[in-house]
């Protein structure tokens, strides 16, 4: 199978692409390289080229935009640092601005290669044709950051957008940006993007982004293109810094987002990142130093935010992991509901004991109407351990009520809810969850869950998926990274699974615990949504890994009573969270499907 995959791949490649593939193979090793290769070669469920043609602004829409009557339209300055830009790329960039349906813009281009007569001639010609096109020749190349800062200094607009010298904008890009500036008072705006071949014949790899996502940004510069920021905010942040060259935009995004009052995401493909042999879009290996600079950008951000964190580069270029050390040794209460299933519970407790290096924890097992003598005999054995208590819940099964009951008896400053059918895989799992949850802005942290066959059971929860809420990347092989690595990096979601979830006890009490009207389903989703509504973040931590032998204790919805209950809980969620379901999950993207779990494109 490996040989066939490689053979099919190689037949399609150009020589420089083969060389790039060999570099990647050396970096990842053969096994990981093949996994990544298979992921890249997976056929699109909806061909993006067709989808893009259907979703880009129609001629009718563009004409309507041109006729829009603006009241005090903001002037948007487009800053472009240019250096030996190929003639065809430069002309196409200039044309992409002239074709904008929003007319209140100016180009501030800095030419760091004035000896390039072709560039000078083209710029002079276009600046004579359109007074909005302005350029400045530098005596020498100052580097990407300083060149950009010169472009910033040329700007007369109240907002500044950043455009690479070989990339393109959709004709409605500035119109959509201006709308957000006026209607939403945005001071930091970013859009979705895709990649386009050098000859512009093929659009591919659409990056459909979530709304602002702090932990995702600390894992990867997902904002990237197209970015427009209020000029006064840029001046306050201090522009680009040359010591971060290679990741200067990443550092800039952090500093601007820290100061921004209203960050807005435009869920439309408005920026086209051109790929060619020298481009970092096509060849990340061309700027290896950029990844180290990116690490320093995250470290600088954490320092400014007064957050202690240890940043490490992952094996995947441009992706990072932040470890948040535990402060002090607060007591963590692990709450495990149980009905019979002695072997399952034993496996769970043994994995906790074997994998835990953080020792200040207690375990509360909530006994819920077990029937087997062996279960109670087992309780007698484990109760002898100093950190295990058994509580008895004598009413019928209600996941929310059972956990609320245990939480009232918990001594811990943090509550760690754990299903009895969980097996811990990761050493230091408590530290990873706890250190993250100790952050002031974080309310809940969840883990990555696998089925016994190593396929993914949980990697975050998306609101609206499957109707009310569903697990991202369900059944995807655990070795896969997912859409833009989202299965394998820390990020914020609207919800995570309570099969393994940690929360501050003070917050749990403030929120009133789990909603007891949700006896079986969606109780974790509801708690997470109330956490987000209260102003806290929910974090998915993929490096806390568990096996989940799902729902062994309560069984499935396989009789009329259970089905009616499940339907009632669906209706409860639709009533309580109807506006969110209608608006869409801010940590997802409206252009992605709600019928499948794989971040594939949404059809019309």
C-alpha positions as CSV (number, residue, x, y, z in Angstrom):
1,X,0.0,0.0,0.0
2,X,2.9,2.4,0.9
3,X,4.6,1.7,-2.5
4,X,1.3,2.4,-4.4
5,X,0.7,5.6,-2.5
6,X,4.3,6.8,-3.2
7,X,4.1,5.8,-6.9
8,X,0.8,7.6,-7.5
9,X,2.2,10.7,-5.8
10,X,5.6,10.8,-7.6
11,X,3.9,10.5,-11.0
12,X,2.2,13.9,-10.4
13,X,5.1,15.8,-9.2
14,X,7.5,18.3,-10.7
15,X,11.3,18.0,-9.9
16,X,11.4,20.7,-7.3
17,X,8.3,19.2,-5.6
18,X,10.1,15.8,-5.4
19,X,13.0,17.5,-3.8
20,X,10.7,19.1,-1.3
21,X,9.1,15.7,-0.6
22,X,12.5,14.2,0.1
23,X,13.3,16.9,2.6
24,X,10.0,16.3,4.3
25,X,10.7,12.5,4.4
26,X,14.0,13.2,6.0
27,X,12.4,15.4,8.6
28,X,9.4,13.3,9.5
29,X,10.7,9.8,8.9
30,X,9.1,7.4,6.4
31,X,6.1,6.4,8.6
32,X,5.0,9.9,9.5
33,X,5.7,11.1,6.0
34,X,3.4,8.5,4.6
35,X,0.6,9.4,7.0
36,X,0.9,13.1,6.0
37,X,1.1,12.1,2.4
38,X,-2.1,10.0,2.6
39,X,-3.8,12.9,4.4
40,X,-2.9,15.3,1.6
41,X,-3.9,12.9,-1.2
42,X,-7.4,12.2,0.2
43,X,-9.9,13.1,-2.4
44,X,-12.1,16.1,-1.8
45,X,-15.7,15.3,-1.0
46,X,-16.7,18.6,-2.8
47,X,-14.0,19.7,-5.3
48,X,-12.8,23.1,-4.0
49,X,-12.4,24.6,-7.5
50,X,-16.1,24.0,-8.1
51,X,-17.0,25.2,-4.6
52,X,-15.0,28.4,-5.0
53,X,-16.6,29.3,-8.3
54,X,-20.1,28.8,-6.7
55,X,-19.2,30.9,-3.6
56,X,-17.1,33.8,-4.9
57,X,-19.0,37.0,-5.4
58,X,-21.1,37.0,-8.6
59,X,-20.8,39.7,-11.2
60,X,-24.3,40.9,-10.1
61,X,-23.1,41.2,-6.5
62,X,-19.9,43.0,-7.5
63,X,-21.9,45.5,-9.5
64,X,-24.2,46.1,-6.5
65,X,-21.2,46.7,-4.3
66,X,-19.8,49.3,-6.6
67,X,-23.1,51.2,-6.3
68,X,-23.2,51.1,-2.5
69,X,-23.6,54.6,-1.0
70,X,-21.0,55.0,1.7
71,X,-21.3,57.6,4.5
72,X,-17.8,58.7,5.7
73,X,-16.1,55.6,4.1
74,X,-12.8,54.7,5.8
75,X,-9.7,55.1,3.7
76,X,-7.9,51.7,3.7
77,X,-4.1,51.9,3.0
78,X,-2.6,48.7,1.5
79,X,1.0,48.3,2.7
80,X,3.1,46.2,0.3
81,X,6.9,45.6,0.8
82,X,8.2,44.6,-2.6
83,X,11.5,43.1,-3.6
84,X,12.4,42.0,-7.2
85,X,8.7,41.2,-7.9
86,X,8.3,39.4,-11.2
87,X,6.6,41.7,-13.8
88,X,3.5,39.5,-14.2
89,X,3.0,39.2,-10.4
90,X,3.4,42.9,-9.9
91,X,0.9,43.8,-12.7
92,X,-1.6,41.2,-11.3
93,X,-1.3,42.6,-7.8
94,X,-1.9,46.2,-9.1
95,X,-4.9,45.0,-11.2
96,X,-6.4,43.2,-8.2
97,X,-6.5,46.5,-6.4
98,X,-7.9,48.5,-9.3
99,X,-10.7,45.9,-9.6
100,X,-11.8,46.4,-6.0
101,X,-15.5,47.3,-5.7
102,X,-14.6,49.5,-2.8
103,X,-13.0,52.6,-4.1
104,X,-11.6,54.2,-1.0
105,X,-8.2,52.7,-0.8
106,X,-4.6,53.6,-1.5
107,X,-1.6,51.5,-2.2
108,X,1.6,52.2,-0.2
109,X,4.3,50.1,-1.9
110,X,7.9,50.1,-0.9
111,X,10.3,49.0,-3.6
112,X,13.4,47.6,-2.0
113,X,14.9,46.8,-5.4
114,X,15.1,50.2,-7.2
115,X,17.8,48.8,-9.5
116,X,15.1,46.6,-11.0
117,X,14.0,48.8,-13.9
118,X,11.1,46.6,-14.9
119,X,9.5,47.2,-11.4
120,X,10.1,50.9,-11.5
121,X,8.6,51.3,-15.0
122,X,5.5,49.3,-14.1
123,X,5.0,51.3,-10.8
124,X,5.5,54.6,-12.5
125,X,3.0,53.7,-15.3
126,X,0.3,52.6,-12.8
127,X,0.8,55.5,-10.5
128,X,0.2,57.9,-13.4
129,X,-2.9,55.9,-14.3
130,X,-4.3,55.9,-10.8
131,X,-3.4,58.4,-8.2
132,X,-4.3,55.9,-5.4
133,X,-1.2,54.0,-6.3
134,X,1.8,55.4,-4.5
135,X,5.3,53.9,-4.2
136,X,8.6,54.7,-2.7
137,X,12.0,53.5,-3.9
138,X,14.5,52.6,-1.1
139,X,18.2,53.1,-1.5
140,X,18.7,49.6,-0.2
141,X,16.8,46.6,1.1
142,X,16.1,47.1,4.8
143,X,14.6,43.7,5.3
144,X,11.0,42.6,5.4
145,X,10.1,44.3,8.7
146,X,11.7,47.7,8.1
147,X,10.4,47.7,4.5
148,X,6.9,47.2,5.8
149,X,7.3,49.9,8.4
150,X,8.3,52.3,5.7
151,X,5.0,51.4,3.9
152,X,3.1,52.0,7.2
153,X,4.7,55.4,7.4
154,X,3.4,56.3,3.9
155,X,-0.2,55.4,4.9
156,X,-2.8,58.2,5.0
157,X,-5.7,55.9,5.7
158,X,-7.3,55.2,9.1
159,X,-6.9,51.5,8.5
160,X,-4.0,49.5,7.0
161,X,-4.1,46.2,5.2
162,X,-1.0,44.1,4.6
163,X,-0.5,42.4,1.2
164,X,2.5,40.3,0.0
165,X,4.0,41.5,-3.2
166,X,3.1,38.2,-5.1
167,X,-0.4,37.6,-3.7
168,X,-3.9,38.7,-4.8
169,X,-7.2,39.9,-3.3
170,X,-10.7,39.0,-4.4
171,X,-12.5,42.0,-5.9
172,X,-14.9,42.2,-3.0
173,X,-12.2,42.0,-0.3
174,X,-12.0,45.7,0.7
175,X,-15.8,46.1,0.4
176,X,-16.3,43.3,3.0
177,X,-13.6,44.8,5.3
178,X,-15.1,48.3,5.1
179,X,-18.6,46.9,6.0
180,X,-17.2,45.4,9.2
181,X,-15.4,48.6,10.0
182,X,-18.5,50.6,9.7
183,X,-21.2,48.2,11.0
184,X,-19.2,46.4,13.7
185,X,-16.7,49.1,14.7
186,X,-13.9,46.6,14.1
187,X,-10.3,47.6,14.7
188,X,-8.7,44.3,13.7
189,X,-10.2,42.3,10.8
190,X,-9.0,39.1,9.1
191,X,-10.5,37.0,6.4
192,X,-10.4,33.4,5.1
193,X,-7.8,32.6,2.4
194,X,-6.8,29.9,-0.2
195,X,-3.7,29.1,-2.2
196,X,-3.4,29.7,-6.0
197,X,-0.9,28.4,-8.4
198,X,1.7,30.8,-10.0
199,X,-0.3,30.8,-13.2
200,X,-3.6,31.4,-11.4
201,X,-5.2,28.4,-13.0
202,X,-5.9,26.4,-9.8
203,X,-7.3,27.5,-6.4
204,X,-6.7,25.0,-3.6
205,X,-6.3,24.4,0.1
206,X,-8.9,26.8,1.4
207,X,-8.3,27.9,4.9
208,X,-11.7,28.5,6.5
209,X,-10.9,30.0,9.9
210,X,-12.8,30.3,13.2
211,X,-13.5,33.6,14.9
212,X,-10.7,34.8,17.2
213,X,-9.2,31.8,18.9
214,X,-6.5,32.6,21.4
215,X,-5.2,29.1,22.0
216,X,-5.2,28.3,18.3
217,X,-3.2,31.5,17.7
218,X,-0.7,30.3,20.3
219,X,-0.4,27.0,18.3
220,X,-0.2,28.5,14.8
221,X,-0.5,31.8,13.0
222,X,-3.9,30.9,11.7
223,X,-4.9,34.5,11.1
224,X,-2.2,35.2,8.6
225,X,-3.9,36.7,5.5
226,X,-5.8,39.0,4.8
227,X,-5.3,41.3,7.8
228,X,-6.5,44.9,8.2
229,X,-5.8,46.8,11.4
230,X,-6.7,50.3,12.6
231,X,-3.7,52.6,12.0
232,X,-3.7,54.0,15.6
233,X,-3.6,50.4,16.9
234,X,-0.6,49.7,14.7
235,X,1.1,52.8,16.0
236,X,0.4,51.8,19.6
237,X,1.7,48.3,18.9
238,X,4.8,49.6,17.3
239,X,4.7,48.2,13.8
240,X,6.9,45.3,12.7
241,X,10.1,44.3,14.5
242,X,13.1,43.2,12.5
243,X,14.4,40.8,15.2
244,X,11.4,38.6,14.3
245,X,12.0,38.6,10.5
246,X,10.6,35.4,9.1
247,X,7.7,35.5,11.6
248,X,7.3,39.2,11.8
249,X,3.7,39.0,10.9
250,X,3.1,36.5,13.7
251,X,4.7,38.8,16.3
252,X,2.7,41.7,14.8
253,X,-0.6,39.9,15.0
254,X,0.0,39.0,18.7
255,X,0.8,42.6,19.6
256,X,-2.1,44.1,17.7
257,X,-4.6,41.5,18.9
258,X,-3.6,42.1,22.5
259,X,-4.5,45.7,22.2
260,X,-7.5,45.4,19.9
261,X,-11.0,46.2,21.2
262,X,-13.0,44.5,18.6
263,X,-11.5,41.6,16.5
264,X,-13.7,40.6,13.6
265,X,-13.4,37.6,11.3
266,X,-14.9,37.7,7.8
267,X,-15.8,34.1,6.8
268,X,-15.1,34.6,3.1
269,X,-12.2,33.6,0.8
270,X,-10.9,37.0,0.0
271,X,-7.1,36.5,-0.1
272,X,-5.2,34.3,-2.6
273,X,-1.8,33.2,-1.5
274,X,0.3,32.5,-4.6
275,X,2.5,29.4,-4.5
276,X,5.7,29.0,-6.4
277,X,9.1,27.5,-5.7
278,X,10.4,30.3,-3.5
279,X,7.2,30.9,-1.7
280,X,6.7,29.9,2.0
281,X,3.2,28.9,1.0
282,X,4.6,26.1,-1.1
283,X,7.9,25.5,0.5
284,X,8.0,25.9,4.3
285,X,11.5,24.6,4.3
286,X,12.7,27.8,2.6
287,X,12.5,29.7,5.9
288,X,13.4,27.3,8.7
289,X,14.5,30.2,10.9
290,X,11.0,31.5,10.7
291,X,9.7,28.8,13.0
292,X,12.2,29.6,15.7
293,X,11.2,33.3,15.3
294,X,7.6,32.2,15.7
295,X,8.5,30.4,18.9
296,X,10.0,33.6,20.2
297,X,6.9,35.6,19.1
298,X,4.7,33.3,21.3
299,X,7.1,33.6,24.2
300,X,7.0,37.4,23.9
301,X,3.2,37.3,23.8
302,X,3.0,35.1,26.9
303,X,5.4,37.5,28.8
304,X,3.2,40.5,27.9
305,X,0.1,38.6,29.0
306,X,1.9,37.8,32.3
307,X,1.3,34.1,31.6
308,X,4.0,31.5,32.4
309,X,4.3,29.0,29.5
310,X,6.9,26.8,28.0
311,X,6.8,27.0,24.1
312,X,8.1,24.1,22.0
313,X,8.1,23.6,18.2
314,X,6.2,20.6,17.0
315,X,7.5,18.3,14.3
316,X,5.1,20.0,11.9
317,X,6.6,23.3,10.7
318,X,4.9,26.4,11.9
319,X,3.0,24.6,14.7
320,X,3.7,25.0,18.4
321,X,2.7,23.7,21.8
322,X,2.5,25.7,25.0
323,X,2.9,23.9,28.3
324,X,1.5,25.8,31.3
325,X,3.3,24.8,34.5
326,X,1.1,24.0,37.5
327,X,1.2,26.7,40.2
328,X,1.4,25.3,43.7
329,X,-0.2,21.9,44.4
330,X,-3.9,22.4,44.6
331,X,-6.1,19.4,45.4
332,X,-7.9,17.9,42.4
333,X,-11.0,15.9,42.9
334,X,-11.6,13.2,40.3
335,X,-15.2,12.3,40.0
336,X,-16.2,8.9,38.5
337,X,-19.8,7.7,38.3
338,X,-20.1,3.9,38.2
339,X,-22.7,1.1,37.9
340,X,-21.2,-2.4,38.1
341,X,-18.5,-2.8,35.4
342,X,-15.9,-3.8,37.9
343,X,-13.3,-4.6,35.2
344,X,-13.8,-1.3,33.4
345,X,-13.5,0.7,36.7
346,X,-10.4,-1.3,37.7
347,X,-8.8,-0.5,34.4
348,X,-9.7,3.2,34.8
349,X,-8.3,3.4,38.4
350,X,-5.2,1.4,37.5
351,X,-4.4,3.8,34.6
352,X,-4.8,6.8,36.9
353,X,-2.5,5.3,39.5
354,X,0.1,4.2,36.9
355,X,0.1,7.4,34.7
356,X,-0.3,10.1,37.3
357,X,2.8,12.0,38.4
358,X,0.8,14.7,40.1
359,X,-0.1,13.1,43.4
360,X,-2.4,15.7,45.2
361,X,-5.7,14.2,44.0
362,X,-8.6,12.5,45.5
363,X,-11.1,10.1,43.8
364,X,-14.8,10.1,44.4
365,X,-16.6,7.1,42.9
366,X,-20.4,7.7,42.8
367,X,-22.1,4.3,43.1
368,X,-25.3,4.3,41.1
369,X,-27.5,1.2,41.7
370,X,-25.0,-1.5,41.0
371,X,-26.5,-5.1,41.2
372,X,-23.5,-7.3,41.3
373,X,-21.9,-8.4,44.6
374,X,-18.4,-8.3,43.0
375,X,-18.9,-4.5,42.6
376,X,-19.4,-3.9,46.3
377,X,-16.6,-6.3,47.2
378,X,-14.3,-4.2,45.0
379,X,-15.5,-1.0,46.6
380,X,-14.4,-2.5,50.0
381,X,-11.0,-3.1,48.6
382,X,-10.3,0.3,47.0
383,X,-11.9,2.3,49.8
384,X,-8.9,1.3,51.9
385,X,-6.8,3.6,49.8
386,X,-6.5,7.0,51.5
387,X,-7.5,9.0,48.5
388,X,-10.6,7.1,47.3
389,X,-14.1,7.7,48.6
390,X,-17.4,5.9,47.6
391,X,-20.6,7.9,47.5
392,X,-23.9,6.3,47.0
393,X,-26.5,7.7,44.6
394,X,-29.8,5.8,45.1
395,X,-31.9,7.5,42.5
396,X,-32.1,6.6,38.8
397,X,-29.4,7.4,36.3
398,X,-28.9,11.2,35.8
399,X,-25.4,12.0,34.7
400,X,-25.8,15.7,35.7
401,X,-27.4,15.0,39.1
402,X,-24.8,12.3,40.0
403,X,-21.9,14.6,39.2
404,X,-23.5,17.6,41.0
405,X,-24.0,15.4,44.0
406,X,-20.4,14.4,44.0
407,X,-19.2,18.0,43.5
408,X,-20.9,19.0,46.7
409,X,-18.8,16.5,48.6
410,X,-15.5,17.3,46.7
411,X,-12.7,18.8,48.7
412,X,-10.7,19.8,45.6
413,X,-10.1,23.2,44.3
414,X,-10.5,21.7,40.8
415,X,-13.1,19.1,39.7
416,X,-11.9,16.5,37.1
417,X,-14.9,14.6,35.7
418,X,-14.0,11.2,34.3
419,X,-16.1,8.4,32.9
420,X,-15.5,5.0,34.4
421,X,-14.8,3.7,30.9
422,X,-11.7,5.9,30.4
423,X,-8.2,4.6,30.3
424,X,-5.4,7.2,30.8
425,X,-2.7,7.0,28.2
426,X,-0.7,10.2,28.9
427,X,1.8,10.6,31.8
428,X,1.6,14.0,33.5
429,X,-2.0,14.1,32.3
430,X,-3.2,15.9,35.4
431,X,-0.5,18.5,35.2
432,X,-1.3,19.3,31.5
433,X,-5.0,19.7,32.3
434,X,-4.5,21.5,35.6
435,X,-1.8,24.0,34.4
436,X,-4.1,25.0,31.6
437,X,-7.2,25.3,33.8
438,X,-5.3,27.5,36.2
439,X,-5.1,30.2,33.6
440,X,-7.3,33.1,34.6
441,X,-9.1,33.3,31.3
442,X,-9.8,29.5,31.1
443,X,-12.8,27.8,32.6
444,X,-12.7,24.2,31.2
445,X,-10.1,22.0,29.7
446,X,-10.8,18.7,27.8
447,X,-8.7,15.9,26.4
448,X,-8.4,13.9,23.2
449,X,-10.3,10.6,23.3
450,X,-9.7,7.4,21.2
451,X,-11.8,4.4,20.6
452,X,-9.9,1.1,21.3
453,X,-9.0,0.9,17.6
454,X,-7.1,4.2,18.0
455,X,-9.6,6.1,15.9
456,X,-10.7,9.5,17.3
457,X,-13.8,9.6,19.5
458,X,-13.4,13.2,20.7
459,X,-11.2,16.1,19.5
460,X,-13.5,19.0,20.5
461,X,-17.2,19.6,20.1
462,X,-18.8,21.7,17.3
463,X,-22.2,23.3,17.9
464,X,-24.7,22.5,15.2
465,X,-22.8,19.5,14.0
466,X,-25.3,16.7,13.4
467,X,-28.2,18.9,14.6
468,X,-27.3,20.1,18.0
469,X,-23.6,19.3,18.7
470,X,-21.1,16.7,17.6
471,X,-17.5,15.6,18.0
472,X,-14.9,16.9,15.5
473,X,-13.0,14.3,13.6
474,X,-15.1,11.4,14.8
475,X,-13.7,8.1,13.6
476,X,-10.7,9.7,11.9
477,X,-7.5,7.6,12.4
478,X,-5.7,8.8,15.5
479,X,-2.5,9.3,13.6
480,X,-4.1,12.0,11.4
481,X,-3.7,15.6,12.2
482,X,-7.0,16.8,10.8
483,X,-8.0,20.0,9.0
484,X,-5.1,22.4,9.3
485,X,-3.8,20.2,12.2
486,X,-6.8,21.0,14.4
487,X,-7.0,17.4,15.8
488,X,-3.4,17.7,17.1
489,X,-3.0,21.2,18.4
490,X,-4.3,23.1,21.4
491,X,-7.2,25.4,20.6
492,X,-10.5,26.8,21.9
493,X,-13.8,25.1,21.2
494,X,-17.3,26.0,22.3
495,X,-17.4,22.6,24.1
496,X,-15.5,19.5,25.1
497,X,-16.6,16.1,26.4
498,X,-17.2,15.5,30.1
499,X,-15.8,12.0,29.7
500,X,-12.6,13.8,30.7
501,X,-13.0,17.4,31.7
502,X,-11.5,19.7,34.4
503,X,-13.1,22.9,35.7
504,X,-12.5,25.2,38.6
505,X,-14.8,24.2,41.5
506,X,-15.6,27.9,42.1
507,X,-16.7,28.3,38.5
508,X,-18.7,25.1,38.6
509,X,-20.6,26.4,41.7
510,X,-21.0,29.8,40.1
511,X,-22.7,28.2,37.1
512,X,-24.9,26.0,39.1
513,X,-23.2,22.8,38.0
514,X,-24.5,20.5,35.3
515,X,-28.1,21.1,34.1
516,X,-30.1,18.3,35.7
517,X,-32.8,18.5,33.0
518,X,-30.2,17.0,30.7
519,X,-29.9,13.6,32.3
520,X,-27.9,11.8,29.6
521,X,-27.0,13.9,26.6
522,X,-25.6,17.4,26.0
523,X,-25.0,18.2,29.7
524,X,-21.3,18.7,29.0
525,X,-22.1,20.9,26.0
526,X,-24.5,23.0,28.0
527,X,-22.0,23.5,30.8
528,X,-19.3,24.5,28.4
529,X,-21.6,27.0,26.6
530,X,-22.6,28.6,29.9
531,X,-18.8,28.8,30.7
532,X,-18.2,30.6,27.4
533,X,-21.2,32.8,28.0
534,X,-19.7,33.8,31.4
535,X,-16.5,35.0,29.6
536,X,-14.2,32.0,30.0
537,X,-12.4,29.9,27.4
538,X,-12.9,26.2,26.8
539,X,-9.6,24.5,25.8
540,X,-9.1,21.3,23.9
541,X,-5.8,19.7,24.8
542,X,-4.7,17.0,22.3
543,X,-1.7,16.0,24.3
544,X,-3.8,14.6,27.1
545,X,-4.9,11.3,25.5
546,X,-7.3,8.7,26.7
547,X,-9.0,5.5,25.5
548,X,-12.8,5.8,25.8
549,X,-14.8,2.6,25.9
550,X,-17.9,4.7,25.4
551,X,-21.2,4.4,27.4
552,X,-20.7,0.9,28.8
553,X,-22.4,1.8,32.1
554,X,-25.7,3.3,30.8
555,X,-26.0,1.5,27.4
556,X,-27.4,3.0,24.2
557,X,-30.6,4.8,23.3
558,X,-32.2,1.5,22.3
559,X,-35.7,1.6,23.7
560,X,-38.7,4.0,23.5
561,X,-38.2,5.6,26.9
562,X,-34.5,6.4,26.1
563,X,-35.4,7.7,22.7
564,X,-38.1,10.0,24.1
565,X,-35.7,11.3,26.7
566,X,-33.0,11.9,24.1
567,X,-35.5,13.8,21.9
568,X,-36.5,15.9,24.9
569,X,-32.9,16.8,25.6
570,X,-32.5,17.8,21.9
571,X,-35.5,20.1,22.2
572,X,-34.1,21.6,25.5
573,X,-30.9,22.5,23.8
574,X,-32.6,24.0,20.8
575,X,-34.7,26.1,23.1
576,X,-31.9,27.3,25.3
577,X,-29.3,27.7,22.7
578,X,-31.4,28.5,19.6
579,X,-29.8,31.8,18.8
580,X,-26.3,30.2,18.8
581,X,-27.5,27.3,16.7
582,X,-28.9,29.7,14.2
583,X,-25.9,32.0,14.2
584,X,-23.4,29.2,14.1
585,X,-20.4,28.1,16.2
586,X,-17.9,31.0,16.4
587,X,-15.1,28.4,16.8
588,X,-16.1,26.8,13.5
589,X,-16.8,28.4,10.1
590,X,-20.1,28.8,8.3
591,X,-18.6,27.4,5.1
592,X,-17.8,24.0,6.7
593,X,-20.3,21.2,6.8
594,X,-22.6,20.4,9.7
595,X,-23.5,16.9,8.4
596,X,-20.0,15.3,8.7
597,X,-17.3,15.4,11.3
598,X,-14.3,16.1,9.1
599,X,-14.2,19.9,8.4
600,X,-15.2,19.3,4.8
601,X,-16.8,22.0,2.6
602,X,-20.5,22.8,3.1
603,X,-22.5,22.6,-0.1
604,X,-25.1,25.2,-0.9
